[in-house]
């Protein structure tokens, strides 16, 4: 199974606790994490919880998401990949999310993270 297939089949619920742990360890809150996820995907708290409860794969998660029109402004390197150069659309969206969470954990200001 290649990298893109692995991401597509991974469940959001399996990765979500790691997101929470990563941001809390750096002094950020779950509310801030949810704000970042909602900015990218359009999922409010209720919708996000539904995705977790349904054990949605990343493929299903992003299929239901309404990607922020400014998502293309997310650039830089995450997990060794330059996000703006990723050709697989699903993998790119997953890496957008990783990049935003990374910026949150690194203490970046919310306005910067949300590309305001």
C-alpha positions in Angstrom: 0.0 0.0 0.0 1.5 3.4 -0.9 1.6 6.6 1.1 -1.5 8.1 -0.5 -3.6 5.0 0.1 -2.5 4.8 3.7 -3.6 8.3 4.3 -6.9 7.7 2.6 -7.7 4.6 4.7 -6.5 6.0 8.0 -9.4 7.1 10.3 -9.6 10.6 11.5 -10.5 9.3 15.0 -7.2 7.4 15.2 -5.2 10.5 14.6 -7.3 13.1 16.5 -6.0 12.2 20.0 -2.5 12.8 18.7 -3.5 16.3 17.5 -5.0 17.0 20.9 -1.9 15.8 22.7 0.4 17.7 20.4 -1.3 21.1 20.9 -2.0 20.6 24.7 1.6 19.7 25.3 2.6 23.0 23.8 0.1 25.0 25.9 -2.6 25.4 23.3 -6.3 24.4 23.8 -8.7 21.9 22.3 -10.9 24.9 21.5 -8.1 26.4 19.4 -7.5 23.0 17.7 -11.2 22.8 16.8 -11.1 26.4 15.5 -8.2 25.4 13.2 -10.0 22.3 12.0 -13.2 24.2 11.4 -11.4 26.8 9.4 -10.0 24.2 7.1 -12.9 21.8 6.9 -16.1 23.7 7.8 -16.8 21.1 10.5 -18.2 22.6 13.7 -17.9 20.8 17.1 -21.0 18.6 16.3 -19.9 17.6 12.8 -16.4 17.0 14.0 -17.7 14.7 16.7 -19.8 12.8 14.2 -16.7 12.2 12.0 -14.9 10.8 15.1 -17.9 8.7 16.1 -18.4 7.3 12.6 -14.7 6.4 12.4 -14.5 8.3 9.1 -11.4 7.6 7.0 -9.5 10.7 5.8 -11.0 10.1 2.4 -14.6 10.2 3.8 -13.6 13.1 6.2 -12.4 15.3 3.4 -15.1 14.3 1.0 -17.7 15.7 3.4 -15.6 18.8 4.3 -16.0 22.2 2.7 -12.4 23.2 2.2 -11.6 26.8 3.1 -11.1 28.8 -0.1 -7.8 30.1 1.4 -6.4 26.6 2.0 -4.1 27.1 -1.0 -2.3 29.8 1.1 -1.0 27.0 3.4 2.6 26.5 2.3 5.8 25.0 3.8 7.2 21.6 4.7 5.5 19.0 6.8 6.6 15.4 7.3 9.3 16.1 4.7 6.9 17.2 2.0 6.3 20.7 0.7 2.5 20.9 1.0 2.0 23.2 -2.1 3.8 20.6 -4.3 1.8 17.5 -3.2 -0.1 16.2 -6.3 -2.6 13.9 -4.7 -5.5 16.1 -3.6 -6.5 14.0 -0.6 -2.9 13.7 0.7 -2.5 17.5 0.2 -5.6 18.2 2.3 -4.4 15.9 5.1 -1.0 17.6 5.0 -2.7 21.0 5.1 -4.4 19.9 8.4 -1.0 18.6 9.7 0.6 21.9 8.8 -2.0 24.0 10.6 -1.8 21.8 13.7 1.9 22.1 13.6 1.8 25.9 13.4 -0.7 25.9 16.4 1.6 23.7 18.5 4.6 25.9 17.6 2.8 28.9 19.1 1.9 30.8 15.9 -0.7 33.5 16.3 -4.2 32.4 15.3 -4.6 35.1 12.7 -1.5 33.8 10.9 -2.6 30.2 11.1 -6.0 31.1 9.7 -4.4 33.1 6.9 -6.5 36.2 7.8 
